[in-house]
Amino acid sequence: MWQQLINWLFPSRCLMCQTLVTQNNEQLCPHCIADLPFIEITATNINLLYRPDIARLFPVIHFDNLWALAWYHPPFKHWLSKLKFNNKIYLSTALGQIINQRFEAYTQHPEFNWPDIIIILPLHTKRFKQRGFNQVSQTWYHCLPKDKVREDILVRQKATQPQSKLTAAKRKLNLATAFNCTNDLRNLRIALIDDVVTTGATANAAALCLKQAGAIHVSLWVTCITPLNS
């Protein structure tokens, strides 16, 4: 009752077109979502690493499968940047709404299989204290099966420099020994989740760590892929 009264007094409006949004906890209308530039998967293959324009972005990889919501272009670039660097937490609702819709469709594909374990890429404790939240958890957690999400397996043991400010070569060096995994992951299939993949350095470092612990397959699910020369 109280929630209905609040919604009536303070109705939500679409972030893009300002149309009234009638559903609770939504910030985008169906029309604007339909117009967003998503990366589409095909009917026969859901692994984006088989797309030549995407595969060439990652000449050396330790993850085996890739799914992404969109390219790192507006409005996604604007929303993710504001959420991550300007503490605009309200944008996590809009991003989460889109991820939930698109990711649910992805999981219904005949070729999709749930992994044994899902890991949201962790922040170093120093970075987490500075930011106050993990932006990946803010946007992804609610659409994942909670019995598969583990926070105790992969630890970010090294406080690295922000990747966005480094070249590809320095990104790789920056992440050397960044992660640690003490669990026995033999014969397990793992999914890693991050917000943006650019050179793949962070995902590679994490995936390699998991495979050294015995994982037989690592998928990478991300919100956005940064295009070449972007």
C-alpha positions in Angstrom: 0.0 0.0 0.0 2.7 2.5 1.0 4.8 1.6 -2.0 1.8 2.2 -4.3 1.3 5.6 -2.6 4.9 6.5 -3.1 4.8 5.5 -6.7 1.7 7.6 -7.2 3.2 10.7 -5.5 6.7 10.3 -7.1 6.2 8.4 -10.4 9.3 7.1 -12.1 10.3 8.4 -15.5 12.4 6.8 -18.2 16.0 8.0 -18.1 16.0 8.5 -21.8 12.7 9.9 -22.9 11.1 10.9 -19.6 8.0 8.8 -20.2 6.2 7.6 -17.1 7.5 4.1 -16.1 4.7 2.1 -14.5 6.6 -0.9 -13.2 8.3 -0.7 -9.9 12.1 -0.6 -9.8 12.4 0.2 -13.5 14.0 3.3 -15.0 13.7 2.6 -18.7 10.5 2.3 -20.8 10.1 -0.7 -23.3 10.4 1.6 -26.3 13.8 3.0 -25.3 15.1 -0.5 -24.4 14.1 -1.7 -27.8 16.1 1.1 -29.5 19.3 0.3 -27.6 22.3 -1.1 -29.7 22.7 -4.5 -28.2 25.2 -7.1 -29.4 23.0 -9.9 -30.8 23.8 -13.6 -30.6 22.9 -16.0 -33.4 20.5 -18.9 -33.4 23.4 -21.3 -33.9 26.2 -19.9 -31.7 26.1 -17.9 -28.5 29.9 -17.6 -28.0 30.9 -14.1 -29.2 34.5 -15.3 -29.5 33.5 -16.9 -32.8 32.7 -13.5 -34.2 35.9 -12.3 -36.1 35.4 -8.6 -35.2 35.3 -9.6 -31.5 37.9 -12.4 -31.6 40.6 -10.1 -33.0 40.2 -7.9 -29.9 41.6 -10.7 -27.8 44.5 -12.5 -29.6 45.6 -14.3 -26.4 42.9 -15.5 -24.0 42.5 -17.8 -21.1 38.7 -17.7 -21.0 36.7 -20.0 -23.3 33.4 -18.3 -23.9 32.2 -14.7 -24.1 28.8 -13.0 -23.7 28.3 -9.2 -23.7 25.3 -7.0 -23.5 26.6 -4.2 -25.8 29.6 -2.3 -27.1 31.1 0.3 -24.8 29.3 3.2 -26.6 26.7 5.6 -25.3 24.4 5.4 -23.5 26.1 2.4 -21.8 29.5 4.1 -21.7 28.0 7.1 -20.0 26.0 5.1 -17.5 28.8 2.8 -16.5 31.3 5.6 -16.2 29.0 7.7 -14.0 28.2 4.6 -11.8 31.8 3.6 -11.4 33.6 6.9 -11.1 30.9 9.3 -9.9 28.9 7.2 -7.5 25.7 7.6 -9.5 24.2 4.5 -7.8 20.7 5.1 -9.2 22.1 4.1 -12.7 22.6 0.6 -11.4 18.8 0.1 -11.6 18.6 1.0 -15.3 21.6 -1.1 -16.1 20.3 -4.0 -14.0 16.9 -3.8 -15.7 18.5 -4.2 -19.1 21.0 -6.9 -18.1 18.2 -8.9 -16.5 16.1 -8.8 -19.6 18.8 -9.6 -22.1 20.7 -12.1 -19.9 17.5 -14.1 -19.2 17.0 -14.4 -23.0 20.6 -15.6 -23.3 20.0 -18.3 -20.7 17.0 -19.6 -22.7 19.2 -20.4 -25.7 19.4 -24.1 -26.5 23.2 -24.0 -26.3 23.4 -22.3 -22.9 24.4 -24.3 -19.9 24.7 -22.9 -16.4 28.3 -23.1 -15.0 29.0 -24.8 -11.6 30.1 -21.5 -10.1 29.6 -17.9 -10.8 32.2 -15.3 -9.7 31.6 -11.6 -9.8 35.1 -10.1 -10.4 36.2 -8.8 -7.0 37.7 -5.5 -6.1 40.7 -5.2 -3.9 39.6 -4.3 -0.4 41.3 -0.9 -0.7 39.4 0.0 -3.9 36.2 -1.3 -2.3 36.6 0.9 0.7 37.3 3.9 -1.5 34.3 3.3 -3.8 32.0 1.8 -1.2 30.5 -0.7 -3.6 31.3 -3.2 -6.4 29.6 -1.8 -9.5 29.5 -5.2 -11.1 27.5 -6.6 -8.1 25.2 -3.6 -8.2 24.1 -4.4 -11.8 24.4 -8.1 -12.1 23.7 -9.8 -8.7 19.9 -9.7 -8.8 19.6 -11.7 -12.1 21.9 -14.6 -11.0 21.0 -17.8 -9.3 22.2 -17.2 -5.8 23.1 -20.8 -5.1 25.8 -20.5 -7.8 27.4 -17.2 -6.8 30.5 -17.5 -4.7 32.5 -14.7 -3.2 35.1 -16.8 -1.3 36.9 -18.3 -4.3 38.8 -15.6 -6.1 40.6 -12.9 -4.1 42.1 -9.8 -5.5 45.4 -9.8 -3.5 47.1 -6.9 -5.3 46.0 -3.3 -5.3 46.5 -2.5 -8.9 46.3 0.9 -10.8 43.0 1.6 -12.6 43.1 -0.3 -15.9 41.4 2.5 -17.8 44.5 4.7 -17.5 47.0 2.1 -18.9 48.2 0.8 -22.2 47.5 -2.8 -23.2 51.1 -3.8 -22.3 50.9 -2.1 -18.9 47.5 -3.5 -18.2 48.9 -7.0 -18.5 51.9 -6.2 -16.3 49.7 -4.4 -13.8 47.6 -7.5 -13.2 50.5 -10.0 -12.8 49.8 -12.0 -9.6 46.7 -9.8 -9.0 44.4 -12.7 -8.1 44.7 -15.7 -5.8 42.6 -18.8 -5.6 43.1 -21.4 -2.9 40.1 -23.6 -3.7 40.2 -26.9 -5.5 38.3 -26.3 -8.8 39.1 -29.5 -10.6 36.6 -30.4 -13.3 34.5 -27.3 -12.6 33.0 -24.9 -15.0 33.2 -21.2 -13.9 31.7 -18.0 -15.1 33.4 -14.7 -14.5 31.4 -11.4 -14.5 32.8 -8.0 -15.2 31.5 -4.6 -16.3 33.8 -3.8 -19.2 36.3 -5.9 -21.1 38.9 -3.9 -23.2 42.1 -5.8 -23.8 41.0 -8.8 -21.7 43.9 -8.4 -19.3 41.8 -8.5 -16.1 39.7 -11.4 -17.3 42.8 -13.3 -18.5 44.5 -12.9 -15.2 41.4 -14.1 -13.3 40.7 -17.0 -15.7 44.3 -18.2 -15.6 44.2 -18.2 -11.9 41.0 -20.3 -11.9 42.4 -22.7 -14.5 45.6 -23.2 -12.4 43.3 -24.2 -9.6 41.7 -26.9 -11.9 38.8 -25.2 -13.6 38.2 -26.9 -17.0 36.2 -24.1 -18.6 35.9 -20.3 -17.9 33.1 -18.2 -19.4 33.3 -14.4 -19.3 30.0 -12.4 -19.1 30.4 -8.7 -19.3 28.2 -5.7 -19.7 30.2 -4.1 -22.5 33.1 -4.7 -24.9 35.4 -1.8 -25.8 35.7 -1.6 -29.6 39.2 -1.6 -31.2 40.9 1.8 -31.3 38.2 3.2 -28.9 
